[in-house]
Amino acid sequence: MLEILFTESAAGGLKVARHYGKGPYRPKNIRFLPTADGTPLSRQEMDAHRKAAEEKERINWEKAVLMDIDSRDVVALPFALSTGDVSEDYPSEKRLKYFDQLMSIYPDFNDNKETEKWFGKMQASLDRVLKAVKDNQPVRLWYSDNPDELCGLYHIVYLIDKFNPQAEIHTVKLPAQYIREDGSVISYNGWGDVSPREWHIHFKTEKMTRSVKTLCLTNWCRLKADNAPVRAMLNGLMHSLPEDIYDSFIIKEIQQMDTQFRQALVIGSVLGKYQLCIGDAFIAYRMEKMIDSGMLTVVQPSEKGSPLYHRTVKRNI
């Protein structure tokens, strides 16, 4: 069975998590940062914290349930379908053009050929999935309410139905929140947030019913027809939204900055504070629009080899 995930971090996480708990536990080199006020921990405090952390990790390791998954069956389809053009059935020229625009902020992707190479690997992974379902091989789709993962689910179900309407589809949905045994509550933005020791807890697979499949198909056909710049969850439903839907969050953080500031600081604040389930590339893309409109002015460009948003800008708002 192919295991299909919709972000690279999630696919990597599953490959690590599948053998978490296998074999005897081996102590790890756990390190601790200074306290909140910057005061370094004493040797006795560090030893006590390290011992407690090691014991907790050992218990988690020994309680873990191994998942019968082969890493060779893990497939990533990180097409990031919550933003950009989705009018194509099979992601091709329009999707590549969008990725080329989005990824141009990174030094490794400032050459269109690098984007084409990366995009080609995604297409090859998608081809592998479609060939498998055409050959009646079952697949399992790992998703959450994260817009990229949910759009990925809708899209792949749409394609699978075209290749083999009778294909056997299984799903694993990540809960938005999880209450640990110690009573603490953890919130997830997607499978990429899940610790290796907790994947098995959420490994509750279900066979996709006809009604759920119909819902996925209906939702994707609606979103595809809208072909809006952004798709996001509102009140439990995926909606088509304008490109500037997240701008208010970005502007709010910009206004908290000095007149001149590092663009990366705003991006980091938006990502960490609001948990919008969007990446740094899209925020940087929207800030480029603000520069074009005169809301921001570039004061000092980023150093060679650094992402474009590692620069200093001036706010005019």
N, C-alpha and C positions, 0 to 999 in steps of 0.2 A: 504494500500500500504506500502510495506517495503521500508525504506529509507536506502540505502547502502552506506557506506563511507569506505575509505581505509586506514585511520589512526585512532588511538584511540583519538588523540587530535581533529580531525575533528568531530568524532561522539559525543564527549563531548561538543564541541562547538555548534553543532546543537541542542542538548538537552537544552542548556542554551538559545540559540537564539530564539527558537520557541515561547517562551512566553515573549520575550523582548518587552516592550511596553504595557503589559497587566496590567490593573488597574492603579490607580493614581501613579504619580511619587513620589518616596521617596528620599530625599537628601541622598547622600552617603558621607562617611568619606574620602574625598580626601586629600591626603598628597603631599607635594612637597619636592623634593630634593634640596640641595644647588645649587647655580649657577655653571656654567662650571669651574670657577676658584676656586671653593670651598667656596666662600663667602656665609654664610647663609642668607636667605631672612629675611627681617624685618617683624614684625608682620603686618604692613600695607600692605606690598607687598604680603604676604601669604594670607591675607584676600581678597585682590583684585583678585589674581589668583584663589583662591578657589571660589569666587563668579562668576567669568567668566566661570570657568570649570563647576560649577553646572548648570548655565544657559544653557550652550551648551549641557550638558547631558540631561537636562529637555526637551529641544527642540527635541533632537534625540529620546528620549523616546516617546514623544507625536506624533512624525511624523512616528514612526515605524509602519509597517504593520504586523499584527500577521500572522504567518504561521500555517495553519491547519494541524499540525503534532503531532502525539502521540509519546511520548518518548519511549513507549514500542515497537514502530515500527522501531526505529533507531537501525541499525545493523552495527557493525564495523568488517571489514575484513582486519586487518593490517598485511597481509602476506609479506609486504615489497619485492615485486617481482622484484624490479629494480636491485637487487643483488642476487647472489647465484644461485643454480641449480633450473631450472624451467621445467625439462623434464617430471615431473609427471603431469598427468591431474588433479588429486586431490592431493593437498599438503599433503604429508605423510612422510615416513621415510627419504627421501633425504632432504626434507625441514626442518624437525625437526633436523636432523644432522647439517645442516647449522646454524639454530637458536641456537643450543646448543653451537656451536663454537663462534658465534657472541656475544651471551649474557653472555658468561662466564666472561666477564670483570666486571659484576655487582655482588656485594656480594649476592643479593637475588637470583641470578641464577647460583651460582657456583656449585649447586647441580643439576644434570641432571633431577631429579624428578620435580624440580620447573619449568624447561623449558617445560617438558612434560605436566605439569598441565596447564600452560599458553597456550601452543600450542593446547591442547585439547579444551580449551574454544573457540579458533578461529575456530577449526574444527566444533564444535557444532553450531557456528553462521553460518558457511557456509552450514551445513546440513539444518539449518532452512530456509535459502534462497532457496536452491535447492528443498526442500519439497514444499515451497510456490509456486514456478514457476511450479512445477509438478502439483499442484492443481489449476493452472491457476490464481494465484494471481498476480496482477501487481507489478512491482518493479521500484524504481527510483534510479539511480546511480549518485552520486555526484562526479565529477572528475575535474581535471585541467591538465595542462601540466607537473605537478610534476611527475617524473618518477614512483614513487610508485603508485600514483593515476591512471596514464594512463595505466600502466601495470596491475593494479588491474581491471580497466575497461575492457581491452582486455580479461583478464583471465576469469572474471565472465561472460562476454557475451559468451565466448567459452563454458563454462560449462552449462550455461542456454540453449544454443542451443542444447546441447547434451540431456538435460532432457526434454525440451519442445521447439521445433523450432518455435512454434506459440506464445510463451510467450509475454506478453505485457511489453515492456521496455520503461521507460522514463529516460531522462538524464537532469542534470543541470551542465553546464560547467562554471567554475570560470574564469573570464578574467584575463589575466596576470597583467593588470594594471587597475586602477580605478581613475577617476578624481572626487574629492569631490566638493561639492558646493562652497567651499572657494577657489577652484582653485588648491589645493594641489594634488599631484599625489602619489598614494600608489601602491606599487608592492607586489604581493602575490607569495609565494612559494607553496601554497596549501591551502586547506580549513582550515587547522589548524591555519593559520595566520589571518583569518577573525574575526574581532571584532563582538561580539553578536549584536551590533546595526546595522551592515551592511549586515548580512546574507540575510535579506528580499530583499535588493536591487538587489542581484544577483540571487534571486529565480525565474529564468526564465526557466520553465520546457518545454521540448520538447519530443515528442514521437519519439523513435528511428526508423528511416526509414530502409528499407531493404538494401539500398546501404551503409548506415553508419554501419549497423550490419555486412555486408560483409567485409567492410574495417577493422573492429575490428577483425573479425575472421582471415582474411588474415595476418594482422600484428602479431597477437599472434602466429599463426602457424609458421610464419617466425622466430620470436624470440625464440619460443620453440624449433624449429629445430636447431637453432644456439646454444642455451643453453650456451651462453657466461657468464662469471663471472659477468658482469655489463651490464645494459641497461640504456641508457641516451639519452636525446634529443639533436640532432644536426641539425641545419637548418630546424627545424619544423618536423623532423622525428625521431622516436625512433630507435636507432641503437644498435646493439650488440657490446660490447667493451671489451678490456682486463681489468684484475683486477687492474692494476696499472694506469688506466686512470687518477685518481685524485692525483697521487703521486707528480707530479710537484708542485701542490699547497701546499701540506704538506711540501715538502722539502724547498720551498721558505720561509715558515714561520719558519721552523727549523733554517734556516741560519740567520734569524733575531734575534735569541735568543743568550744569553750568552752560553758559552761552556756547562755549566750545567743549566738545566731549568726544570720547572714543565711541564710534558707532557700535562696536562690539558690546559695550556696556548696556546699551539699550536692548540689543537682541537678547543678551543673557537675561536681563530683567524680565522681558516679555515671556521668554520661554519658562523661566523659573517661577514667576509670580502668578501667571494666569492659566497655565496648563491648558493651552488652546489646542494641543495636538497638532501643531504645525511646526515645521522645521526652520532652522536658521536661514536656509536658502530663500524661503518664501518671504520671511520678514525682511531680509536684505533686499529682495526684489522689490518689495513695497517701498522701502526707503530709497531705492533708486528712483522710483516714481516721484517721491517727495523732493529729491534733488532736482529732477527734471522740471518740477513745477515751481522751484524757487523756495520751497519751505525749508530746505537745508542747503548748505553750501560746503563743498569740500575745501578744507583748510590744508590738510596734509595727507597725501596718498599713503596707502599701505606699503610696507616694505616688500621688496621683490621676494616672491615665493610664499607670501602670506595671502590669506583670503582677502578679497576686495574690501570687506567691511572692517578690516583691521586698520582703519584710517581715522583721522580726526575730522570732524565736521562741525559746522556752526549752525545753530538753529536760528531761524528767522520767524519763529512763531511764539 
